Amino acid sequence: MKTDDLIAALAADTKKPTPVRTLLGFALAAGIAVAAIMLLLTLGVRPDIREALGTWRFDVKIALLAAALLVAALDCYRLSRPTAHERPMTLAVLIALLVLAAVAAELITSPRDAWPAKLVGSNALLCLQIIPALAVVPLIAILWAMRAGAPQSPARAGAAAGTLAASAAALLYATHCFDDSPLFVATWYPIAIALVTLAGAFAGARVLRW
């Protein structure tokens, strides 16, 4: 080996590795950007989104999905480290309570005979298809980032990656979805997210093993 090559190699070894949180942030941002482009090129944003922003159902839908994204991101970072500790349940419990409150408000403010239609909605099947499809690229990017963190439990870390990717995809899809009822959101969105979570656990058990 030449002296210059040896010096370059030694210098490279002294460089600090990029923090996992930085890699996760970059991976999530890149994945969301790609998924957003995919959504815009295919389904697009609902044409009445300005009017929808003034309704409590749409605002609650976006707020709940954004909160789920935040919790999933914190969970991903926690599980990406070899010394992962038990997560505090405060945020998750708070989101669950907000979902229950939104569902209760829908049941109170809507006639009983309208409940089935609000539950089934008009895009249930599309929701189950598009959210996993939009989550593919974010999931790959997040798993790549988590490989730098040496997760203690690859399957759990992969599941967290799947939840994060699906939460991001769900938040994007919500800008297209016309079904704003909390009954619909509390039913079909979690199912779609759970599908990606399972896929993430399966992939994580293999690609995050060290």
RODO-2510 file (C-alpha; in nm, 4 decimals, decimal comma):
residues 210
     n   res          X          Y          Z
     1     m     0,0000     0,0000     0,0000
     2     k     0,1268     0,3478    -0,0872
     3     t     0,1870     0,5977     0,1899
     4     d    -0,0824     0,8325     0,0567
     5     d    -0,3339     0,5465     0,0494
     6     l    -0,2458     0,4468     0,4050
     7     i    -0,2896     0,8031     0,5288
     8     a    -0,6257     0,8298     0,3515
     9     a    -0,7418     0,5016     0,5043
    10     l    -0,6387     0,6083     0,8535
    11     a    -0,8125     0,9419     0,8084
    12     a    -1,1313     0,7653     0,6972
    13     d    -1,1237     0,5447     1,0067
    14     t    -1,1144     0,8487     1,2343
    15     k    -1,4286     1,0013     1,0879
    16     k    -1,7324     0,9785     1,3109
    17     p    -2,0196     0,7735     1,1667
    18     t    -2,3368     0,9613     1,0758
    19     p    -2,5812     0,9495     1,3695
    20     v    -2,8750     0,7130     1,3228
    21     r    -3,1270     0,9909     1,3847
    22     t    -2,9733     1,1884     1,0978
    23     l    -2,9918     0,8890     0,8662
    24     l    -3,3496     0,8211     0,9727
    25     g    -3,4459     1,1807     0,9119
    26     f    -3,2885     1,1784     0,5683
    27     a    -3,4448     0,8416     0,4808
    28     l    -3,7901     0,9504     0,5958
    29     a    -3,7715     1,2815     0,4093
    30     a    -3,6510     1,1136     0,0895
    31     g    -3,9133     0,8393     0,1167
    32     i    -4,1934     1,0884     0,1740
    33     a    -4,0761     1,2973    -0,1211
    34     v    -4,0859     0,9970    -0,3542
    35     a    -4,4228     0,8829    -0,2199
    36     a    -4,5651     1,2344    -0,2595
    37     i    -4,4547     1,2455    -0,6220
    38     m    -4,6126     0,9043    -0,6796
    39     l    -4,9391     1,0271    -0,5274
    40     l    -4,9419     1,3457    -0,7334
    41     l    -4,8697     1,1565    -1,0570
    42     t    -5,1448     0,9023    -0,9965
    43     l    -5,4346     1,0081    -0,7747
    44     g    -5,3533     1,3673    -0,6963
    45     v    -5,4859     1,5808    -0,4119
    46     r    -5,8616     1,6080    -0,3666
    47     p    -5,9898     1,9181    -0,5484
    48     d    -6,1847     2,0468    -0,2475
    49     i    -5,8928     2,0311    -0,0047
    50     r    -5,9171     2,4020     0,0810
    51     e    -6,2783     2,3618     0,1829
    52     a    -6,1973     2,0364     0,3632
    53     l    -5,9371     2,2126     0,5765
    54     g    -6,2190     2,4039     0,7387
    55     t    -6,4036     2,0923     0,8562
    56     w    -6,3354     1,9215     1,1876
    57     r    -6,3429     1,5706     1,0400
    58     f    -6,0650     1,6370     0,7891
    59     d    -5,8589     1,8340     1,0396
    60     v    -5,8893     1,5565     1,2984
    61     k    -5,7901     1,2968     1,0374
    62     i    -5,4739     1,4870     0,9479
    63     a    -5,3895     1,5585     1,3119
    64     l    -5,4261     1,1951     1,4169
    65     l    -5,2116     1,0683     1,1298
    66     a    -4,9457     1,3314     1,1973
    67     a    -4,9400     1,2265     1,5635
    68     a    -4,9093     0,8609     1,4607
    69     l    -4,6176     0,9565     1,2355
    70     l    -4,4428     1,1295     1,5255
    71     v    -4,4872     0,8336     1,7606
    72     a    -4,3697     0,5901     1,4931
    73     a    -4,0594     0,8027     1,4236
    74     l    -3,9659     0,8078     1,7926
    75     d    -4,0237     0,4325     1,8106
    76     c    -3,8031     0,3733     1,5069
    77     y    -3,5176     0,5712     1,6542
    78     r    -3,5516     0,3936     1,9893
    79     l    -3,5524     0,0454     1,8356
    80     s    -3,2675     0,1213     1,5958
    81     r    -3,0197     0,1165     1,8845
    82     p    -2,8741    -0,1977     2,0441
    83     t    -2,9650    -0,0686     2,3904
    84     a    -3,3325     0,0013     2,3232
    85     h    -3,5352     0,0669     2,6356
    86     e    -3,9062     0,0269     2,6910
    87     r    -4,0965     0,3069     2,5275
    88     p    -4,3180     0,5405     2,7298
    89     m    -4,6798     0,4753     2,6377
    90     t    -4,8012     0,8309     2,7021
    91     l    -4,8162     0,9454     2,3399
    92     a    -4,9637     0,6193     2,2110
    93     v    -5,2332     0,6226     2,4795
    94     l    -5,3086     0,9871     2,4046
    95     i    -5,3565     0,9101     2,0343
    96     a    -5,5864     0,6183     2,1197
    97     l    -5,7949     0,8453     2,3436
    98     l    -5,8155     1,1084     2,0693
    99     v    -5,9337     0,8444     1,8223
   100     l    -6,2021     0,7286     2,0648
   101     a    -6,3092     1,0888     2,1239
   102     a    -6,3339     1,1535     1,7493
   103     v    -6,5370     0,8366     1,6964
   104     a    -6,7655     0,9307     1,9850
   105     a    -6,8162     1,2782     1,8367
   106     e    -6,9082     1,1222     1,5019
   107     l    -7,1601     0,8884     1,6618
   108     i    -7,3163     1,1732     1,8557
   109     t    -7,3397     1,4183     1,5655
   110     s    -7,4515     1,1700     1,2959
   111     p    -7,7853     0,9900     1,2613
   112     r    -7,7660     0,6223     1,3509
   113     d    -7,8772     0,5128     1,0042
   114     a    -7,5765     0,6991     0,8560
   115     w    -7,3206     0,5101     1,0634
   116     p    -7,2757     0,2112     0,8258
   117     a    -7,2170     0,4374     0,5254
   118     k    -6,9632     0,6447     0,7163
   119     l    -6,7863     0,3309     0,8346
   120     v    -6,7589     0,1696     0,4911
   121     g    -6,7026     0,4951     0,3032
   122     s    -6,6369     0,5057    -0,0697
   123     n    -6,2655     0,4246    -0,0866
   124     a    -6,2027     0,1429     0,1611
   125     l    -6,0448    -0,0880    -0,0972
   126     l    -5,8381     0,1944    -0,2443
   127     c    -5,7173     0,2849     0,1026
   128     l    -5,5971    -0,0723     0,1613
   129     q    -5,4125    -0,0685    -0,1712
   130     i    -5,2638     0,2787    -0,1961
   131     i    -5,1224     0,3179     0,1547
   132     p    -4,9066     0,0014     0,1289
   133     a    -4,8040     0,0975    -0,2248
   134     l    -4,6959     0,4465    -0,1192
   135     a    -4,5125     0,3001     0,1806
   136     v    -4,2769     0,0784    -0,0220
   137     v    -4,0058     0,3368    -0,0931
   138     p    -4,0159     0,4944     0,2551
   139     l    -3,9919     0,1461     0,4105
   140     i    -3,6853     0,0569     0,2041
   141     a    -3,5197     0,3883     0,2922
   142     i    -3,5971     0,3572     0,6646
   143     l    -3,4680    -0,0006     0,6816
   144     w    -3,1495     0,1155     0,5117
   145     a    -3,1054     0,3879     0,7732
   146     m    -3,1765     0,1521     1,0628
   147     r    -2,9017    -0,0855     0,9515
   148     a    -2,6533     0,1695     1,0865
   149     g    -2,7981     0,1422     1,4347
   150     a    -2,7582    -0,2306     1,5119
   151     p    -3,1139    -0,2953     1,6390
   152     q    -3,1455    -0,5243     1,9387
   153     s    -3,4533    -0,6934     1,7911
   154     p    -3,4493    -0,6891     1,4079
   155     a    -3,8130    -0,7978     1,3754
   156     r    -3,9429    -0,5345     1,6174
   157     a    -3,7277    -0,2697     1,4545
   158     g    -3,8566    -0,3732     1,1142
   159     a    -4,2139    -0,3547     1,2402
   160     a    -4,1468    -0,0023     1,3661
   161     a    -4,0028     0,0879     1,0263
   162     g    -4,3158    -0,0474     0,8607
   163     t    -4,5400     0,1532     1,0916
   164     l    -4,3423     0,4699     1,0247
   165     a    -4,3457     0,4204     0,6481
   166     a    -4,7174     0,3406     0,6492
   167     s    -4,8001     0,6385     0,8730
   168     a    -4,6213     0,8681     0,6294
   169     a    -4,8020     0,7071     0,3367
   170     a    -5,1366     0,7338     0,5173
   171     l    -5,0811     1,1021     0,5867
   172     l    -5,0114     1,1623     0,2181
   173     y    -5,3080     0,9523     0,1049
   174     a    -5,5346     1,1439     0,3436
   175     t    -5,4951     1,4501     0,1212
   176     h    -5,6654     1,2558    -0,1575
   177     c    -5,9163     1,0490     0,0401
   178     f    -6,2702     1,1880     0,0535
   179     d    -6,3680     0,9686     0,3489
   180     d    -6,3076     1,1945     0,6478
   181     s    -6,5350     1,0261     0,9000
   182     p    -6,3530     0,9130     1,2157
   183     l    -6,5422     0,5846     1,1796
   184     f    -6,3696     0,5246     0,8460
   185     v    -6,0296     0,6556     0,9563
   186     a    -6,0279     0,4507     1,2776
   187     t    -6,1081     0,1320     1,0838
   188     w    -5,9430     0,1222     0,7436
   189     y    -5,6312     0,3304     0,7983
   190     p    -5,5070     0,1098     1,0871
   191     i    -5,5678    -0,2020     0,8774
   192     a    -5,3599    -0,0619     0,5922
   193     i    -5,0863     0,0459     0,8337
   194     a    -5,0882    -0,2967     1,0008
   195     l    -5,0251    -0,4658     0,6645
   196     v    -4,7085    -0,2617     0,6150
   197     t    -4,6069    -0,3170     0,9772
   198     l    -4,6191    -0,6932     0,9218
   199     a    -4,4185    -0,6592     0,6003
   200     g    -4,1649    -0,4460     0,7857
   201     a    -4,1296    -0,7045     1,0624
   202     f    -4,0722    -0,9782     0,8043
   203     a    -3,8143    -0,7711     0,6154
   204     g    -3,6483    -0,6384     0,9285
   205     a    -3,5903    -0,9865     1,0674
   206     r    -3,3697    -1,0482     0,7654
   207     v    -3,2060    -0,7218     0,6629
   208     l    -3,1492    -0,5778     1,0126
   209     r    -2,9835    -0,8870     1,1560
   210     w    -2,6235    -0,8315     1,2705
***
